[in-house]
Amino acid sequence: MNLTTATRSPGKRLLLPVVMILAILILGSIGYYFLADGRYSPGECAYMTAITVSTVGFEEVIDVRGDPLLRAYTVMLIFMGTGSILYLLSNVTAFLVEGELNQYIRRLRMENEIRKLRDHYVICGVGRNGEHAARQMLIGGFPFVVVDSSQETIQAFIDSSQSQVLNVTGDAKDEQTLIRAGIDHAKGLVAALPEDADNIFLILSARELNPNLRIVSKINELGARKKFMQVGADSVVSPTSIGGVRLFGEMVRPGVASFLDDIIPETSEDLTMDEVFIPDGSPLDGKKLAESGIRERTNLLVVGVRGHDNNRFDYNPGPGFELDKGMTLIVLGPRDAVTKLRRMSGGAA
């Protein structure tokens, strides 16, 4: 299913022939009235135009037999009216035969589904980088909408992932496209457009529409990082830099690289590294790590804790480490156990 600006609604597709027919009826009635020197009422002229355009063959109310100009005018109306009606019927037939009706109904359903979304993610650009981000969303079961200017690119992702993904085809930099993707109710946005300038413009638009949005952007030039942060990005990722680090890791520390592969969601269905936030009023608030029951009840290993300021990390916290609301636990273990821990913490699963 695709929500696209390129696909016309039935109203727009049928609008032109309907307008043409109405114009012929109105102008035809006016023409009869003046050509007949006002001898017939506007209603009679409209009736004469209708039976002429539709070629139904009812009795004429305007006598055209003795007036060559009226007869020629009537013949012209017949051809114009017949052509307009055939044009309308061809559009209706094409709309039904070509499957556009089903596509339009699916699009309306998708629009409704997107409007219902809350705290979802918007991935702008499903090319080389955005595609992998979208796959991670699928594997993790997160609600998201993909946005791309190419319907073919979106369809290629849907085919490869074998999933019916909510999507919008359009320019991600356009505010109306972002609104159709539910940006006002979204939790986060991934800016993965090919060019840095496009991503900067996208960030500006998204930040204006939703000031509370978390925005993560792809960046090509590392020197532009400051500009990205200034316009509203919360974090930036350089695929080139990450690729270089990975190449180094595979060469120098292959064991570590293999371990990281095992905890990347895309390559592992069981083991994962994730984060769990401790909200206000959580049962874990104020408890020591050894007393929390995390290890015993979930089999998760707490490898780090991020403090309230989101900058300070405590790595490998000991049994006496005291948990507090506002902290974020970095955990390693079974994927389903992370959901269980989120329930334990009193947060959203």
N, C-alpha and C positions, 0 to 999 in steps of 0.2 A: 504494500500500500504506500502511496506517495501523496503527500500534501504539497502541491506544486503550483507556482504562479503561472506555469505554462498551460496547464489544463484549464480550458474554459468551462464555466458552469453552463447548464442547459439554457438558462436565461440569456447569457451572453451569446451563445451560439445561435439561438433562435430569434434574437432581438432584431437583427437586420431585416430578415424577410418579413417579420411581423410589421415593422415600421414601414417597410415598402408597401405592404398591402394597405395599411391604414392611410398612408399618404395618397395612394391611388384612389381610395374610396372618397377621401375628403376633396382632393383636387378634381376628381371626376364629377362629384356632385356640384362643385362650384362651376366647372366647365359647362355642364348641362344647363345650369341656371342661366348663365349669361348667353350661351349660344342660342337658347330658346327665348331670349329677350324677356325673361322673368315670367313667362306664361304658366310655368309650373312651380308649385311650392317647393321649398328646400327639402321637405320630406319626400316628395315625389322624385325629385332629382337624386336623392340619396338612394331610394329604392331602385331607380333605374340603373344607377351605377352598380349597386350590389348584384342585381340579376345579370348585368352585362359582364362584370368581372368574374363572377362565378360560373357563367355560361349555363345556368340552370334551365333557361328556355321558358320562363314564365311570360305572361302577357306583358307587352311593353306599355308603360304609362305615358311615355313621351313618343309621339309619332315622328319617326325619323325618315319615313319613306319618301316624303316630298322635299327633304332638305339634304342635299349632298354633303354639306359640311357636318351636319349632325351624324350622318351615316359614317363618314370617314372617322369622325371622333369616336363613334361607337366601336368601329373595327379596331382602332388604336387601343381603346380601353380593354377590349377582349384579349389582344395579344399581351398587353402589359400585365393584366390581371392574371392570365393563365401562366405567364412566365413566373410571376411572383409566387403564385400558389405552388407551382412545381418546385421552385427553389426552396420554399418552406418544407414541402414534403420530402425533398431530397435530404435536407438537413436533419429532419426528424428520423428518416430511415437510416441515415449514416450514424446518427447518435445511438440508435438501437442496435443496428447490425454490427457496428465496429466495437461494441462492448463499452462504449463510453458511459452508458448509464450505470453499469455495474461499477466502473471506476469512480464515477461521481459519488455513488452511494458509499463506496468504501472510503472515499476521501472525507465525506461528511462524518462518517463514523470515527475516523481518525482525528478529525478536528475536535469532536466531542471528547474523545479519550484524552487528548492533550489538554483540553480545558479543565479536565478533572484532576490533572497531575498537580501534586504539591511536593516541594522539597526534592525535585528531580534535577537531573543534570542535562545541560545542553552542550553537545559536541559539535563545534563548527568546523567543518572540513573533515571528510572521511577519506583523505588521501593516504599517503604512506604512514604518517604519524597518527592522525586522528582515527584511522581504522583500528590500530592496536588499542588505543584508549577505549574505543567503543566495544571491542572484544572483551576487554577487562570488565567493563560494565555488565556485559551479558553474563560472563562467568560468575561475577559477584552477585548477580541478581538485582542490580541497582536500576531504578527507573531512569530513563534518559530518552532524549530526542536528538537525532542527528540532523544537521543542517548542511547542505552543500548546494552549490550553484549548478551542479551537473546531476540530472536525474539518472543518467547512466552509471555514474560513480556510486550513487546510493543503491541502485539496483544490483550492482556488482557486489557490494558489501552484503546486501540481503541474501543474495544467492550463495555467496561463500560462507556466510555464517549460518545459513539455513534457518533464519529467524525472521519473523515479521516485526521489524523494528519501526517504532514511531519515527517519522521523518518529515522534514519540510524541504522542498526544493526551492531555492531562492538565494539571493545575495545576503550572506550573513551580516554584512555591514549595514544593511537596511533595517531600520527600526521595526518596520511592519513585519519583516520576516522573523525577527527575534520575538516579537509579540505573539505571532502565530505559533512559535515554539514554546510559549508559556514562560518567557523570561521573567515576568513579574512574580511568578510563584516558584521559580527555580532556586535550587540550593547552590549550584555551582555551574561554571561555564569553562569549557576547554576551547581555547583559541588555537586552532591548528591549521590556519590558512597558509598557503605557500609562502607569501611575502610578509616580511616584518611590518611594512607600512600598512598592509591590510589588517593585520592583527592588532596594531595600535589603534586604528580607526574602530575596529570591532570592540575593543576594550572600552573605549570612550563611550560608544553607544550603549553597551551593556551596563556599564557602571551608572550611566544616567538613568536607565530604565529600572535598575534594581541596585540601590546603593549597598545592600547587605549581601550581595552575591560574592561568592569566592571565585576568583578568576585565576586560572592557570593557563599560561600561554607558551606556545612553542616560540623559540627565538633562533634565528639563523646567525646573526652577528652578536657575539658576546659583548661587544662594546656598546650595544644598544640596551643592555639590561637596565641601566638607570632610567632611560626614557620609558621603558615598559612599566617600571614600578611607579614612576611619576604620574602616568596616565591612569593608573588604577589596578594594575595587575598585582595579585597577592604573591604570585610565584612565577618564575620562568624556567623553562627546561630547554637545554640545547641538545638536540638529538646527535649532533656531530661530536660534541664534547663527551656525551655519555657513551657513544660508540667507541671513541678513542680510549676511554677508561676501560671499557669492556675488553677491547683488544689487548691492552696491557695486562689486565687481570688473567685472561686466558693464557697468555704467554708466561707470566711470572708466577701467578698463584692459581693454577688450574683447579686445585681442590676447592678453594673458596668460590671460584666461579661456578663450579658444578653444584655446590651447596646452594648458592643463590638461585640457580636454575630450579632447584627443587622447591623453593618457596615462592617462586613467581606464579601467580594464579593462572597465567595462560598455559604453563607447562605442568602444573600439578593440580589435581582435583582434590587432594586430601590435605596436604601441608600448605600452610600459608603464614605470612607475617602480616599482622593487622594492628589497628589501634582501637582502643575502647576508652571512651570519655566517661569520667565519673561526674555525674550531674549533682546538683544541689539536692539534698535529701536522700542520697544513695545509701544503701545498707553498707557499702564499703567505706564510706566517709568516716575517718577517725580510727580505722582499724589498721593494725600492723599487717604487713604482707603475710606473715606466717599464720595470722588469725583469720585472714580473709576467706580461706577455703578455695582460692582460685586453682591452686595446683591439684588439690584433692578432687574437686568437683568437676573441673573442666579439662584437666591434663594439659593446660597451657603453661608455657614458660614465659614469665615476665622478664624480658631482656632489657627493658628500659622504661623510664617514666619521664614524661615531659611536664615541666612545672606550669604554674598558672600563667606565666608570662610568655609561654609557648616558645621560649628560646633556650632555657636551661634544661639539660637532660641529665638524668641520673642513670648511669648504665649499670646493669646487673645489680639491682637493689637487693640488699640482704633481707633476712627474715624479719628484722626489727624495723624495716623501713615503714613509716607511717603514711598511709594513703589519705588523701584529702580531696574534697570536692574541687572541681576545676582542673584536676590533673588528667593526663592522658596516658594510659598504659600501652606500651608497645609489646605485643605478645607474639609468641611463635608456637604453632601447634596445629591440631586438626581444624579444618575450616568450619565444621558445624559447631565446634566448641567456642568459637568466637561469638557466634550468635547467642549461645548459652550464657557466656560471660556478660554480654550486653544486657541480657535480661536480669542477670544477677546484680548488675550495677544500677539497675533502674532506668537505663536509657533505652533508646529505640533499638529494636532488634534488626 
